[in-house]
Amino acid sequence: MKLLVCGGAGFIGSNFIHHMLSTYPDYKIVNFDKLTYAGNLDNLADVASDPRYTFVQGDITDLDALEAVIKEHSIDHVINFAAETHVDRSIHGGCKDFVLTNTLGVQMILDAVRNNNITKFVNVSTDEVYGALELDEDRLFTESTPIVPNMPYAAAKAGGDLMCNAYWVTHKTPVVVTHCSNNYGPYQFPEKLIPFFVFKLLKGEKIPVYGDGLNIRDWIHVNDHARALDLLLHKGTPGEIYNIGCDNERNNLEITKMILSALGKGEDMIEYVTDRPGHDRRYAIDATKIMNLGWKPEYTRDKFARGMKETVQWYQDNTPWVEKIWEKKRNEMNSFQGGLDRSSETMKAVT
Ligand SMILES: NC(=O)c1ccc[n+]([C@@H]2O[C@H](COP(=O)([O-])OP(=O)(O)OC[C@H]3O[C@@H](n4cnc5c(N)ncnc54)[C@H](O)[C@@H]3O)[C@@H](O)[C@H]2O)c1
């Protein structure tokens, strides 16, 4: 396989590249990433000189650049992680870049795939496109749940998903779309909940929990997500959507307490703050379809405590990694603080 990975310098993309290089000795990988504030080549420092791996800086909204890299490297498969991903930024910082990358960027990749006879394209999307569930609702997201996103981030992702469906129906472009739940694991940018809390606690600072802390997400280890995407690249049926989750619903307070306990800190370090506008209450995934294809998570619900402990330990062991990415991106964070609100206070607190 000669695989183009768009957005491979971020959290999930870099974990996915590690997985693929260690699983398939003969595969070649080209990582095509714009290196926004969230892109970090340090995530891939250990494979940078591997002859099977190439990095190309580029923007997925640039069709010429995409086509050039596909032709130069005789690419036959494509997977897309490139996105603006931070929900708070899409609410408080303006969402033009979200629409450009998450919707238009996907459409540009679809054109590049179509024009270059690519065998398969996997577009990595999110369960947030399904909107929200109630806490007491007896229902999970399935692949046929209607797309009714509530956040600008999720709406922009849904735009990309709809383009995938349209290209499949109209042109038979061989695209598979995935809807995964919240990921945890190493190399996540420290604006996201788990590394953000770990980093603040290590500095002796309090951690802000939105609202009553009872919002529920279905947490999955990033390595399990990587293995699911690997399976779909090989066996996913074009034109189909696959949900990815591991039946591990946890509320934010539970996650917070696990982090506090792993770091030997007390609940007095929690600071309850005004909830995020439009904060979806609950997401929960029915992953039967991909499980029937042969995938199952290693970090099942009963192994979540172990996965979280390992993740917190990774951030503790890699404080220089966190400090460096924070320092390098401080300017972008400061500019994001332009629209002053609660989340910008949160950002300030970490500086
Ligand atoms: N993190 C999660 O919990 C989660 C859950 C479900 C789905 N997803 C989806 O998985 C994908 C990856 O998420 P992540 O958490 O790794 O994101 P991330 O923010 O850590 O990384 C995004 C990467 O995309 C790159 N990028 C952004 N705009 C680009 C552009 N225009 N052209 C090329 N590269 C660009 C960035 O430089 C960065 O390397 C996203 O599509 C996201 O919607 C994430």
The ligand as a MOL file (V3000), in Angstrom:
LIG
                    3D

  0  0  0     0  0            999 V3000
M  V30 BEGIN CTAB
M  V30 COUNTS 44 48 0 0 0
M  V30 BEGIN ATOM
M  V30 1 N -9.8140 13.6310 19.0540 0
M  V30 2 C -10.9350 12.9420 19.1270 0
M  V30 3 O -11.3600 12.5280 20.2210 0
M  V30 4 C -11.7170 12.6150 17.8730 0
M  V30 5 C -12.8360 11.7910 17.9730 0
M  V30 6 C -13.5300 11.4420 16.8060 0
M  V30 7 C -13.1020 11.9270 15.5800 0
M  V30 8 N -12.0120 12.7430 15.5090 0 CHG=1
M  V30 9 C -11.5730 13.2030 14.1730 0
M  V30 10 O -10.2820 12.6550 13.9500 0
M  V30 11 C -9.5050 13.5480 13.1600 0
M  V30 12 C -8.1810 13.8290 13.8530 0
M  V30 13 O -8.4560 14.4080 15.1270 0
M  V30 14 P -7.2490 14.8260 16.0940 0
M  V30 15 O -7.7940 14.8720 17.4620 0
M  V30 16 O -6.0580 13.9990 15.8050 0 CHG=-1
M  V30 17 O -6.9760 16.3160 15.5840 0
M  V30 18 P -5.7400 17.2890 15.8460 0
M  V30 19 O -6.3300 18.6390 16.0110 0
M  V30 20 O -4.8570 16.7560 16.9090 0
M  V30 21 O -4.9210 17.2130 14.4660 0
M  V30 22 C -5.4020 17.7480 13.2740 0
M  V30 23 C -4.2620 17.7410 12.2590 0
M  V30 24 O -4.7650 18.2440 11.0210 0
M  V30 25 C -3.8230 19.1730 10.4830 0
M  V30 26 N -4.5730 20.1130 9.6320 0
M  V30 27 C -5.5270 21.0210 10.0230 0
M  V30 28 N -5.9780 21.6900 8.9490 0
M  V30 29 C -5.3300 21.1770 7.8560 0
M  V30 30 C -5.4060 21.4510 6.4630 0
M  V30 31 N -6.2280 22.3920 5.9690 0
M  V30 32 N -4.6110 20.7320 5.6280 0
M  V30 33 C -3.7640 19.7910 6.1060 0
M  V30 34 N -3.6480 19.5120 7.4350 0
M  V30 35 C -4.4270 20.1920 8.2940 0
M  V30 36 C -3.2030 19.8340 11.7120 0
M  V30 37 O -1.9640 20.4410 11.4200 0
M  V30 38 C -3.0740 18.6340 12.6550 0
M  V30 39 O -1.8640 17.9540 12.4440 0
M  V30 40 C -10.3580 14.8060 12.9670 0
M  V30 41 O -10.9450 14.7450 11.6910 0
M  V30 42 C -11.4200 14.7040 14.0440 0
M  V30 43 O -12.6200 15.3060 13.6320 0
M  V30 44 C -11.3130 13.1040 16.6220 0
M  V30 END ATOM
M  V30 BEGIN BOND
M  V30 1 1 1 2
M  V30 2 2 2 3
M  V30 3 1 2 4
M  V30 4 1 4 5
M  V30 5 2 4 44
M  V30 6 2 5 6
M  V30 7 1 6 7
M  V30 8 2 7 8
M  V30 9 1 8 9
M  V30 10 1 8 44
M  V30 11 1 9 10
M  V30 12 1 9 42
M  V30 13 1 10 11
M  V30 14 1 11 12
M  V30 15 1 11 40
M  V30 16 1 12 13
M  V30 17 1 13 14
M  V30 18 2 14 15
M  V30 19 1 14 16
M  V30 20 1 14 17
M  V30 21 1 17 18
M  V30 22 2 18 19
M  V30 23 1 18 20
M  V30 24 1 18 21
M  V30 25 1 21 22
M  V30 26 1 22 23
M  V30 27 1 23 24
M  V30 28 1 23 38
M  V30 29 1 24 25
M  V30 30 1 25 26
M  V30 31 1 25 36
M  V30 32 1 26 27
M  V30 33 1 26 35
M  V30 34 2 27 28
M  V30 35 1 28 29
M  V30 36 1 29 30
M  V30 37 2 29 35
M  V30 38 1 30 31
M  V30 39 2 30 32
M  V30 40 1 32 33
M  V30 41 2 33 34
M  V30 42 1 34 35
M  V30 43 1 36 37
M  V30 44 1 36 38
M  V30 45 1 38 39
M  V30 46 1 40 41
M  V30 47 1 40 42
M  V30 48 1 42 43
M  V30 END BOND
M  V30 END CTAB
M  END
